[in-house]
Amino acid sequence: MSEAKLEFLDRSRAFWNPGKTQDWQDMGVDLVIDRREGYYLFDMDGRRLIDLHLNGGTYNLGHRNPELVEALKAGSARFDMGNHHFPALARTALAEALAACAPAPNMVYTAYGSGGGEAIDIAIKTARHAKQRRKIVSIVKAYHGHTGLALKTGDDRFSKLFLSEDTLGEFVQVPFNDLNAMEDALRGRDVAAVIMETIPATYGFPMPQEGYLPNVKKLCEKYDALYIADEVQTGLMRCGELWACTKYGIEPDIMVTGKGIGGGMYPIACTCIGEHCGGWLTEDGFGHISTGGGAELGCIVAMKVLEIVQRPEVRTMVRYVSDYMRAGLDRIMAEYPDFFIGIRQHGVVMGLEFNHEQGAKPVMKHLYDNGVWAIFSTLDPRVLQFKPGLLMTQADCEEVLRRVEIGIGLARDDVMGSHRRSA
Amino acid sequence: MEPQARTLVDISGSHAALAGHADMVLERARWAAEVFQRYDRELTMAIADAVAAAAHENAERFADWAVRETGFGVAAHKKLKNELTSRPLVDFYRNDDYVNPRIDEARKIVEIPRPAGVILALTPSTNPIATLNYKVLISLMTRNAIVISPHPAARECSVDAARALGEAATDAGAPDGAVQIIENPGIPLVEELMVSPKTSVILATGGTAMVRSAYSSSNPAIGVGPGNAPVFVDSTADVDKAAKRIVESKSFDNSALCTNESVLITLEDVDARLRRSFKQAKAYICDADDVDRLRRYLFHDRGFNIECIGRDAAWIAQECGIRVPDGTLVLLAPIAQIGVEEPLSREKLCPVLAYHVVKRRNQAITQARAVLRLAGAGHSAAVHAMDEQVAMAFASAVEAYRVVVNAPCTQGAAGFQTALAPTFTVGTGFYGRSSIGENIGPGHLVHWTRLAYNSDASESFGNYRGLRPGFSGPLPEAPSDGVPGSNGYRARRAEADASVFSGVTREELRRMIAEELRAVLRK
């Protein structure tokens, strides 16, 4: 490590976040991201990493995608954040663009946050207003963000620290893929909404069993609760359709998109609201206010993101990247069957499962040493989040697989011992 | 109110947008090309046959459409060209294998075909569909992906035709994106496509500026310069047949093909006979005043009047105010000189044929060389002679890489009434500042990796008979876990090993062990 980096890390500990800075050093990941381009990150010491983390799809279209940079530059010749009190050209234009491609026909409104958590809060507030009830059901180990209401829907890993967990029984959590538990939670007809990540990301992408999500939606209808689809990580073509919920045959009442919608260039998040549950927008349009939410420069970038991800070329490429990576990972899995034990996949949303309760951490480290950056799942460290970009080139995919095969082999030796494998 | 997707900030003309568009199309093609390399010959040819059938079926519809859209040529002739560039093209190459390795036991060399990857094909307005058919088929036969950039004047018919071929290809199992077309081919976008490192080779047919631009793109290019074919009718020729063939050639698609005869050269003692034969063959011989009118009409200060491209003789005569008999197929324009001072000695993509008489055979050759020095170097020429020494002398002197003998040059040079390779891209070679001097075919879109053994007799050659690179075929579809009909979450069987070794048993074994282990670990 260079002197410059050592000094920088000291500053990071001193002024930014001592705990987080140190934790990465302890895990053997001394990454300080400097230059970035396409799906490459460059450490401040110059080492290149292929980014398979993408911050949950924020960099779906690559880092500093030239078309998004251009849109932002051109946009800034005319717009700034805008005045959130007034009808605004860019905010309305993005709302229309979203309505035109929304997963439900009556999803006409969009309310804006500056990040995913805020947009989740808007979704929950919207549901509570529409149903005049407080209770929200989410899944165990859910993750919807760190703002006031979003935090309470998730694992207490992030809320207890701040004495911010739910204490009033307004937030109920049920196990994923358990329809009976879901029905029990809804049976009292006192639930405003079920909030569901179409594929729970931070939990390591456990995949919904066939019929689970559509049946949750049916239960919502049966017990008069709304269905909020959190498409922050699964949306924007990552599952081969614009919104993953569409693949499971669901028309949500409310949908949240974030991260990737801002293309990694301007933070923005959107709560798309069905006409039937957006009553507050008519009753008291000033009910939710956000100076940074839906900043118009963000809207300009987001419209370009929506245009790009809906191109036919992108659809094809997502399929190629998914199929090609899967074929390669299957081969690697066959090489290390005692350690690399499963692949969860929907499109370019993938979770690699290892046969050790912290197995994804050494894999992450060895991939890092081999030039690939992929992160473990915070709430299930057996699983490595493996998230190639939508536009990844064939050459880069091949490069990733080459490095992953080496990295997993080394991690396996760390975990299982270096004696010869079964095959 | 219906939501509209509007653009508040339009960046479509920016470099970022154009490069982004080009990159996305080409990367999709690269993926297709990569997967295509996994295909075996049977599937490859099945795809080529399916696409050829679609091209054949659509020949008439797109011939009519092309004439309607561009105003060039004769629909019936275009239909014929569209047909010739479909099934017969594939049949012509049916016995040429661009997929399996070739073994040369004597030299101890094995040659493995390696497709170029992504072909960027520029197609012209004069032969839009035939060129498109041809380029798509030679790409598919060689397991290449193709991106077509059509001439803007033939955009609509080309886009529709390419879509039809693309669908036929994917229906037959070709990788998605193996055939793509640029729907709005502006010059800045085409330049981005040409300079992209994702383009493997540019196959350029069209105007000189475009071809030169392809060559200066920094990417490999196979470009084709303009034609300006001289045709020599010798005293040993069967003059009647020669006249008939030349009329047939010039009137075919009204000379929209660049292989058409441009300047006829003959000898004084043939002149009178040849004129009679031409009259019988429905050519009209212009007088001095007619020639003057033609010259003024066909050539502006800026060059050839593109209004006349592919127009019929009667139409051109009428535009010039020349009265010609009904049914006239070709206008013969006698000229006294060849060279810069005589525009009629330049390329004319219409049924007007310059007609020049010389005293001796040697002079015929120097005049023919002069025609090609003016334009069309490396392209085509024709000779009508029964004396093979004349043909040899002519062919070895003119700077053309194909000299058609006793046949219509339009069809003959393009390989349709000769045994030359049927093509819509005529390599103009070094004379024409191009890389290839023969008719372009699938063979030009493949390079070969050569396994070369030690030539020492004590080192024996391996037994490669029947060995194939791992043709693992189309990529298996990854599961969408939890979606009904998808494979669902489970460890899938590893894909068959792509090596030449039979790895099936080993893979099977691994899979079984993996499944057993997993079962144990879950308990």
Chai-1 contact restraints between the chains, C-beta under 6 A:
chainA,res_idxA,chainB,res_idxB,connection_type,confidence,min_distance_angstrom,max_distance_angstrom,comment,restraint_id
A,P66,B,A16,contact,1.0,0.0,6.0,A-B,restraint_1
A,P66,B,G20,contact,1.0,0.0,6.0,A-B,restraint_2
A,E67,B,A16,contact,1.0,0.0,6.0,A-B,restraint_3
A,E67,B,A17,contact,1.0,0.0,6.0,A-B,restraint_4
A,E67,B,G20,contact,1.0,0.0,6.0,A-B,restraint_5
A,E70,B,I11,contact,1.0,0.0,6.0,A-B,restraint_6
A,E70,B,S14,contact,1.0,0.0,6.0,A-B,restraint_7
A,E70,B,A16,contact,1.0,0.0,6.0,A-B,restraint_8
A,A71,B,I11,contact,1.0,0.0,6.0,A-B,restraint_9
A,A74,B,V9,contact,1.0,0.0,6.0,A-B,restraint_10
A,A74,B,I11,contact,1.0,0.0,6.0,A-B,restraint_11
A,G75,B,V9,contact,1.0,0.0,6.0,A-B,restraint_12
A,L89,B,L8,contact,1.0,0.0,6.0,A-B,restraint_13
A,A90,B,L8,contact,1.0,0.0,6.0,A-B,restraint_14
A,A93,B,R6,contact,1.0,0.0,6.0,A-B,restraint_15
A,A93,B,L8,contact,1.0,0.0,6.0,A-B,restraint_16
A,E96,B,P3,contact,1.0,0.0,6.0,A-B,restraint_17
A,E96,B,Q4,contact,1.0,0.0,6.0,A-B,restraint_18
A,A97,B,A5,contact,1.0,0.0,6.0,A-B,restraint_19
A,A99,B,P3,contact,1.0,0.0,6.0,A-B,restraint_20
A,A100,B,P3,contact,1.0,0.0,6.0,A-B,restraint_21
A,A100,B,A5,contact,1.0,0.0,6.0,A-B,restraint_22
A,M207,B,D481,contact,1.0,0.0,6.0,A-B,restraint_23
A,M207,B,G482,contact,1.0,0.0,6.0,A-B,restraint_24
A,M207,B,Y489,contact,1.0,0.0,6.0,A-B,restraint_25
A,P208,B,G482,contact,1.0,0.0,6.0,A-B,restraint_26
A,Q209,B,G482,contact,1.0,0.0,6.0,A-B,restraint_27
A,E210,B,G482,contact,1.0,0.0,6.0,A-B,restraint_28
A,E210,B,P484,contact,1.0,0.0,6.0,A-B,restraint_29
A,K247,B,V483,contact,1.0,0.0,6.0,A-B,restraint_30
A,I300,B,V9,contact,1.0,0.0,6.0,A-B,restraint_31
A,E313,B,M24,contact,1.0,0.0,6.0,A-B,restraint_32
A,E313,B,V25,contact,1.0,0.0,6.0,A-B,restraint_33
A,E313,B,R28,contact,1.0,0.0,6.0,A-B,restraint_34
A,T316,B,R28,contact,1.0,0.0,6.0,A-B,restraint_35
A,T316,B,D176,contact,1.0,0.0,6.0,A-B,restraint_36
A,T316,B,G177,contact,1.0,0.0,6.0,A-B,restraint_37
A,M317,B,R28,contact,1.0,0.0,6.0,A-B,restraint_38
A,Y320,B,W31,contact,1.0,0.0,6.0,A-B,restraint_39
A,S322,B,A478,contact,1.0,0.0,6.0,A-B,restraint_40
A,D323,B,L475,contact,1.0,0.0,6.0,A-B,restraint_41
A,D323,B,E477,contact,1.0,0.0,6.0,A-B,restraint_42
A,D323,B,A478,contact,1.0,0.0,6.0,A-B,restraint_43
A,R326,B,A478,contact,1.0,0.0,6.0,A-B,restraint_44
A,A327,B,L475,contact,1.0,0.0,6.0,A-B,restraint_45
A,A327,B,E495,contact,1.0,0.0,6.0,A-B,restraint_46
A,D330,B,R492,contact,1.0,0.0,6.0,A-B,restraint_47
A,D330,B,A494,contact,1.0,0.0,6.0,A-B,restraint_48
A,D330,B,E495,contact,1.0,0.0,6.0,A-B,restraint_49
A,R331,B,A494,contact,1.0,0.0,6.0,A-B,restraint_50
A,A334,B,A494,contact,1.0,0.0,6.0,A-B,restraint_51
A,A334,B,R510,contact,1.0,0.0,6.0,A-B,restraint_52
A,P337,B,I513,contact,1.0,0.0,6.0,A-B,restraint_53
A,P337,B,A514,contact,1.0,0.0,6.0,A-B,restraint_54
A,P337,B,L517,contact,1.0,0.0,6.0,A-B,restraint_55
A,D338,B,L517,contact,1.0,0.0,6.0,A-B,restraint_56
A,I341,B,R518,contact,1.0,0.0,6.0,A-B,restraint_57
A,G342,B,A491,contact,1.0,0.0,6.0,A-B,restraint_58
A,R344,B,D481,contact,1.0,0.0,6.0,A-B,restraint_59
A,R344,B,Y489,contact,1.0,0.0,6.0,A-B,restraint_60
A,Q345,B,A478,contact,1.0,0.0,6.0,A-B,restraint_61
A,Q345,B,P479,contact,1.0,0.0,6.0,A-B,restraint_62
A,Q345,B,D481,contact,1.0,0.0,6.0,A-B,restraint_63
A,H346,B,S480,contact,1.0,0.0,6.0,A-B,restraint_64
A,H346,B,D481,contact,1.0,0.0,6.0,A-B,restraint_65
A,N355,B,L521,contact,1.0,0.0,6.0,A-B,restraint_66
A,T393,B,E27,contact,1.0,0.0,6.0,A-B,restraint_67
A,Q394,B,R30,contact,1.0,0.0,6.0,A-B,restraint_68
A,Q394,B,W31,contact,1.0,0.0,6.0,A-B,restraint_69
A,Q394,B,E34,contact,1.0,0.0,6.0,A-B,restraint_70
A,S422,B,I513,contact,1.0,0.0,6.0,A-B,restraint_71
A,A423,B,R510,contact,1.0,0.0,6.0,A-B,restraint_72
A,A423,B,I513,contact,1.0,0.0,6.0,A-B,restraint_73
